[in-house]
Amino acid sequence: MHSLSDTVFVFDLDDTLYSERSYELSGINAVWNKLLELNPEIRKIISLEQLVKENEQWVELVLQIESQNLTISRDLLLEIYRSHFPSIELNDDSCQFLSFLVENKAKLAMITDGRSFSQRQKLKALNIEHLFNPLQISEETGYPKPKCESYLAIESHYPGYQYLYIGDNPKKDFVTPNKLGWMTYGLRNRGNNVHPQLDKANQRIYMPQLWLNKLSELIPRVSR
């Protein structure tokens, strides 16, 4: 059991609180709308569904099709994608667990990798930016995971507390908090995660101490 009064709950963002794939689809849709604005005839050559199917190769596909269009560039496509206001939602169990923590006045923090503007746009779209203090975004701090500085910043902000970290990616999420003696929980892939959950069972330090199917499974483990 973890006490709400002396534990800081530290969250990852992408594929932990919401589906990162939904962000990708939202971004591709924003690009598609801009392409139609710049060149309505493009719908005769390609469809939104084809861009989505291309997944990570959609930029190259657009550039190949629009090779003679001087208004289209890789930088423009990526800027539209990264700066759009996303259409994304919290997972139901994330909403349930966060509501539980807020109602019980728990302390929440976040460590997330990514560009400052994009990550903050996601948090605003999810209406949760105000919940996390400190909010450690790698572009702002200069320390992507698994570097220890963001984790130590949370310890410094809340000295003397227990720290519970929740993430999804064994490649970078759990190794540092494990080394620091934090409690670590991993949210299992629901089938559409952007990054695979590589099995590092032979490197236990990279794995969470416990896997969860849903964040709401933590509620019974948290005592008042």
C-alpha positions as a Markdown table, in Angstrom:
| # | Residue | x | y | z |
|---|---|---|---|---|
| 1 | Met | 0.0 | 0.0 | 0.0 |
| 2 | His | 1.1 | 3.5 | -0.8 |
| 3 | Ser | 0.1 | 6.5 | 1.4 |
| 4 | Leu | -1.4 | 9.4 | -0.5 |
| 5 | Ser | -0.1 | 11.8 | 2.1 |
| 6 | Asp | 3.6 | 11.0 | 1.7 |
| 7 | Thr | 3.9 | 9.8 | -2.0 |
| 8 | Val | 4.6 | 11.9 | -5.1 |
| 9 | Phe | 2.9 | 10.3 | -8.2 |
| 10 | Val | 5.1 | 10.9 | -11.2 |
| 11 | Phe | 3.7 | 10.3 | -14.6 |
| 12 | Asp | 4.9 | 9.8 | -18.1 |
| 13 | Leu | 2.5 | 11.2 | -20.8 |
| 14 | Asp | 2.6 | 9.5 | -24.2 |
| 15 | Asp | 1.0 | 6.1 | -24.2 |
| 16 | Thr | 0.6 | 6.3 | -20.5 |
| 17 | Leu | -2.3 | 8.7 | -19.9 |
| 18 | Tyr | -3.6 | 8.7 | -23.5 |
| 19 | Ser | -2.9 | 6.9 | -26.8 |
| 20 | Glu | 0.0 | 8.5 | -28.6 |
| 21 | Arg | -1.3 | 6.9 | -31.8 |
| 22 | Ser | -4.4 | 9.2 | -31.5 |
| 23 | Tyr | -2.0 | 12.2 | -31.5 |
| 24 | Glu | -0.3 | 11.0 | -34.7 |
| 25 | Leu | -3.7 | 10.6 | -36.4 |
| 26 | Ser | -4.7 | 14.0 | -35.2 |
| 27 | Gly | -1.5 | 15.5 | -36.6 |
| 28 | Ile | -1.8 | 13.8 | -40.0 |
| 29 | Asn | -5.4 | 15.0 | -40.2 |
| 30 | Ala | -4.2 | 18.6 | -39.5 |
| 31 | Val | -1.6 | 18.2 | -42.3 |
| 32 | Trp | -4.3 | 16.8 | -44.7 |
| 33 | Asn | -6.6 | 19.8 | -44.1 |
| 34 | Lys | -3.7 | 22.2 | -44.8 |
| 35 | Leu | -2.8 | 20.3 | -48.0 |
| 36 | Leu | -6.4 | 20.6 | -49.2 |
| 37 | Glu | -6.2 | 24.3 | -48.5 |
| 38 | Leu | -3.0 | 24.7 | -50.5 |
| 39 | Asn | -3.9 | 22.3 | -53.3 |
| 40 | Pro | -7.5 | 21.0 | -53.5 |
| 41 | Glu | -6.6 | 18.8 | -56.4 |
| 42 | Ile | -4.4 | 16.6 | -54.2 |
| 43 | Arg | -7.5 | 14.6 | -53.2 |
| 44 | Lys | -7.5 | 13.2 | -56.8 |
| 45 | Ile | -4.1 | 11.7 | -56.2 |
| 46 | Ile | -4.1 | 10.6 | -52.6 |
| 47 | Ser | -6.5 | 10.3 | -49.7 |
| 48 | Leu | -6.3 | 10.9 | -46.0 |
| 49 | Glu | -6.7 | 7.1 | -45.4 |
| 50 | Gln | -3.6 | 6.5 | -47.5 |
| 51 | Leu | -1.6 | 9.0 | -45.5 |
| 52 | Val | -2.7 | 7.3 | -42.2 |
| 53 | Lys | -1.8 | 3.9 | -43.6 |
| 54 | Glu | 1.7 | 5.1 | -44.5 |
| 55 | Asn | 2.2 | 5.9 | -40.8 |
| 56 | Glu | 5.8 | 7.3 | -40.4 |
| 57 | Gln | 6.3 | 7.5 | -44.1 |
| 58 | Trp | 3.6 | 10.0 | -44.8 |
| 59 | Val | 6.0 | 13.0 | -45.1 |
| 60 | Glu | 8.0 | 11.4 | -47.9 |
| 61 | Leu | 4.8 | 10.4 | -49.7 |
| 62 | Val | 3.4 | 14.0 | -49.6 |
| 63 | Leu | 6.8 | 15.4 | -50.8 |
| 64 | Gln | 6.9 | 12.9 | -53.6 |
| 65 | Ile | 3.4 | 13.8 | -54.8 |
| 66 | Glu | 3.9 | 17.5 | -54.4 |
| 67 | Ser | 7.5 | 17.6 | -55.7 |
| 68 | Gln | 6.7 | 20.5 | -58.1 |
| 69 | Asn | 4.7 | 22.5 | -55.5 |
| 70 | Leu | 7.1 | 25.1 | -54.1 |
| 71 | Thr | 4.8 | 25.9 | -51.2 |
| 72 | Ile | 5.2 | 22.4 | -49.7 |
| 73 | Ser | 8.4 | 21.5 | -47.8 |
| 74 | Arg | 9.4 | 19.0 | -45.2 |
| 75 | Asp | 9.8 | 21.8 | -42.7 |
| 76 | Leu | 6.2 | 23.1 | -43.4 |
| 77 | Leu | 4.7 | 19.6 | -43.0 |
| 78 | Leu | 6.5 | 18.9 | -39.7 |
| 79 | Glu | 5.6 | 22.4 | -38.4 |
| 80 | Ile | 1.9 | 21.8 | -39.1 |
| 81 | Tyr | 2.1 | 18.4 | -37.4 |
| 82 | Arg | 4.0 | 19.6 | -34.4 |
| 83 | Ser | 2.1 | 22.8 | -33.8 |
| 84 | His | -1.5 | 21.7 | -34.3 |
| 85 | Phe | -3.9 | 21.6 | -31.4 |
| 86 | Pro | -4.5 | 17.9 | -31.0 |
| 87 | Ser | -7.8 | 16.0 | -30.9 |
| 88 | Ile | -7.0 | 13.5 | -28.1 |
| 89 | Glu | -8.6 | 12.2 | -25.0 |
| 90 | Leu | -7.5 | 10.7 | -21.7 |
| 91 | Asn | -7.9 | 6.9 | -21.4 |
| 92 | Asp | -10.9 | 6.2 | -19.3 |
| 93 | Asp | -8.8 | 4.6 | -16.5 |
| 94 | Ser | -6.4 | 7.5 | -16.6 |
| 95 | Cys | -9.2 | 9.9 | -16.0 |
| 96 | Gln | -10.5 | 7.7 | -13.2 |
| 97 | Phe | -7.1 | 7.5 | -11.5 |
| 98 | Leu | -6.2 | 11.1 | -11.9 |
| 99 | Ser | -9.6 | 12.2 | -10.5 |
| 100 | Phe | -9.1 | 9.9 | -7.5 |
| 101 | Leu | -5.7 | 11.5 | -6.8 |
| 102 | Val | -6.9 | 15.1 | -7.3 |
| 103 | Glu | -9.9 | 14.4 | -5.0 |
| 104 | Asn | -7.5 | 13.2 | -2.3 |
| 105 | Lys | -5.1 | 16.1 | -2.8 |
| 106 | Ala | -2.2 | 13.9 | -3.8 |
| 107 | Lys | 1.0 | 15.4 | -5.2 |
| 108 | Leu | 1.4 | 14.9 | -8.9 |
| 109 | Ala | 4.4 | 15.5 | -11.2 |
| 110 | Met | 5.4 | 14.6 | -14.7 |
| 111 | Ile | 8.5 | 13.7 | -16.7 |
| 112 | Thr | 7.9 | 13.6 | -20.5 |
| 113 | Asp | 10.2 | 13.6 | -23.5 |
| 114 | Gly | 9.4 | 15.8 | -26.4 |
| 115 | Arg | 9.2 | 19.4 | -27.8 |
| 116 | Ser | 7.9 | 21.9 | -25.3 |
| 117 | Phe | 5.2 | 23.3 | -27.5 |
| 118 | Ser | 3.9 | 19.9 | -28.7 |
| 119 | Gln | 3.8 | 18.4 | -25.2 |
| 120 | Arg | 2.1 | 21.4 | -23.7 |
| 121 | Gln | -0.5 | 21.4 | -26.6 |
| 122 | Lys | -1.2 | 17.8 | -25.7 |
| 123 | Leu | -1.6 | 18.6 | -22.0 |
| 124 | Lys | -3.9 | 21.5 | -22.8 |
| 125 | Ala | -6.0 | 19.4 | -25.1 |
| 126 | Leu | -6.3 | 16.8 | -22.3 |
| 127 | Asn | -7.0 | 19.6 | -19.7 |
| 128 | Ile | -4.4 | 18.3 | -17.3 |
| 129 | Glu | -1.5 | 20.7 | -17.6 |
| 130 | His | -2.4 | 22.4 | -14.3 |
| 131 | Leu | -2.2 | 19.1 | -12.4 |
| 132 | Phe | 1.5 | 18.5 | -12.5 |
| 133 | Asn | 4.2 | 20.3 | -10.4 |
| 134 | Pro | 6.9 | 20.1 | -11.4 |
| 135 | Leu | 6.3 | 19.4 | -15.0 |
| 136 | Gln | 9.6 | 18.2 | -16.6 |
| 137 | Ile | 9.6 | 18.4 | -20.4 |
| 138 | Ser | 12.9 | 17.3 | -22.0 |
| 139 | Glu | 13.2 | 20.2 | -24.4 |
| 140 | Glu | 12.7 | 22.6 | -21.6 |
| 141 | Thr | 15.1 | 20.9 | -19.1 |
| 142 | Gly | 17.7 | 19.7 | -21.6 |
| 143 | Tyr | 17.5 | 16.2 | -20.0 |
| 144 | Pro | 15.7 | 13.5 | -21.9 |
| 145 | Lys | 15.0 | 10.2 | -20.2 |
| 146 | Pro | 16.7 | 8.2 | -18.8 |
| 147 | Lys | 19.0 | 11.0 | -17.6 |
| 148 | Cys | 18.6 | 11.4 | -13.9 |
| 149 | Glu | 18.3 | 15.2 | -13.6 |
| 150 | Ser | 14.5 | 15.4 | -14.0 |
| 151 | Tyr | 14.0 | 12.7 | -11.4 |
| 152 | Leu | 16.3 | 14.4 | -9.0 |
| 153 | Ala | 14.5 | 17.7 | -9.6 |
| 154 | Ile | 11.3 | 16.1 | -8.3 |
| 155 | Glu | 13.1 | 14.7 | -5.3 |
| 156 | Ser | 14.4 | 18.2 | -4.6 |
| 157 | His | 11.0 | 19.7 | -5.0 |
| 158 | Tyr | 9.5 | 17.2 | -2.6 |
| 159 | Pro | 12.2 | 16.2 | -0.2 |
| 160 | Gly | 11.5 | 13.3 | 2.2 |
| 161 | Tyr | 8.6 | 11.8 | 0.2 |
| 162 | Gln | 8.2 | 8.4 | -1.5 |
| 163 | Tyr | 8.2 | 8.6 | -5.3 |
| 164 | Leu | 6.0 | 6.4 | -7.5 |
| 165 | Tyr | 6.7 | 6.5 | -11.2 |
| 166 | Ile | 4.2 | 5.3 | -13.9 |
| 167 | Gly | 5.3 | 4.9 | -17.5 |
| 168 | Asp | 5.1 | 2.4 | -20.4 |
| 169 | Asn | 8.5 | 2.2 | -22.1 |
| 170 | Pro | 11.2 | -0.2 | -20.6 |
| 171 | Lys | 13.8 | 1.3 | -22.9 |
| 172 | Lys | 13.9 | 4.6 | -20.9 |
| 173 | Asp | 11.1 | 4.9 | -18.4 |
| 174 | Phe | 12.0 | 2.8 | -15.4 |
| 175 | Val | 15.8 | 2.3 | -15.2 |
| 176 | Thr | 16.5 | 5.6 | -13.5 |
| 177 | Pro | 13.7 | 5.6 | -10.9 |
| 178 | Asn | 14.6 | 2.0 | -10.2 |
| 179 | Lys | 18.2 | 3.0 | -9.5 |
| 180 | Leu | 17.0 | 5.9 | -7.3 |
| 181 | Gly | 14.8 | 3.5 | -5.2 |
| 182 | Trp | 11.5 | 4.8 | -6.5 |
| 183 | Met | 8.4 | 2.5 | -6.9 |
| 184 | Thr | 7.8 | 1.9 | -10.6 |
| 185 | Tyr | 4.7 | 0.7 | -12.4 |
| 186 | Gly | 4.3 | 0.0 | -16.1 |
| 187 | Leu | 1.2 | 0.3 | -18.1 |
| 188 | Arg | 0.9 | -2.6 | -20.6 |
| 189 | Asn | 0.6 | -2.0 | -24.3 |
| 190 | Arg | -3.1 | -2.0 | -25.3 |
| 191 | Gly | -2.2 | -3.0 | -28.8 |
| 192 | Asn | -1.5 | 0.3 | -30.4 |
| 193 | Asn | 1.5 | 1.8 | -28.6 |
| 194 | Val | 3.9 | 3.8 | -30.7 |
| 195 | His | 7.0 | 2.3 | -29.0 |
| 196 | Pro | 7.3 | -1.5 | -28.4 |
| 197 | Gln | 7.6 | -2.8 | -24.9 |
| 198 | Leu | 10.8 | -4.7 | -25.4 |
| 199 | Asp | 11.3 | -7.6 | -23.1 |
| 200 | Lys | 14.3 | -6.8 | -20.9 |
| 201 | Ala | 13.5 | -9.4 | -18.3 |
| 202 | Asn | 17.2 | -10.4 | -18.3 |
| 203 | Gln | 18.0 | -6.7 | -17.4 |
| 204 | Arg | 15.6 | -6.3 | -14.5 |
| 205 | Ile | 16.7 | -2.8 | -13.8 |
| 206 | Tyr | 15.0 | -1.7 | -17.0 |
| 207 | Met | 11.6 | -3.2 | -16.1 |
| 208 | Pro | 8.9 | -1.8 | -13.8 |
| 209 | Gln | 8.4 | -3.5 | -10.4 |
| 210 | Leu | 4.8 | -4.2 | -11.4 |
| 211 | Trp | 2.9 | -4.2 | -14.7 |
| 212 | Leu | -0.7 | -2.8 | -14.9 |
| 213 | Asn | -3.4 | -3.4 | -17.4 |
| 214 | Lys | -5.2 | -0.2 | -16.3 |
| 215 | Leu | -4.1 | 2.7 | -14.2 |
| 216 | Ser | -7.3 | 2.3 | -12.1 |
| 217 | Glu | -5.8 | -0.9 | -10.8 |
| 218 | Leu | -3.6 | 1.3 | -8.6 |
| 219 | Ile | -6.5 | 2.7 | -6.6 |
| 220 | Pro | -6.8 | -0.2 | -4.2 |
| 221 | Arg | -3.1 | -0.1 | -3.7 |
| 222 | Val | -3.2 | 3.5 | -2.5 |
| 223 | Ser | -4.2 | 4.1 | 1.1 |
| 224 | Arg | -5.6 | 7.3 | 2.5 |
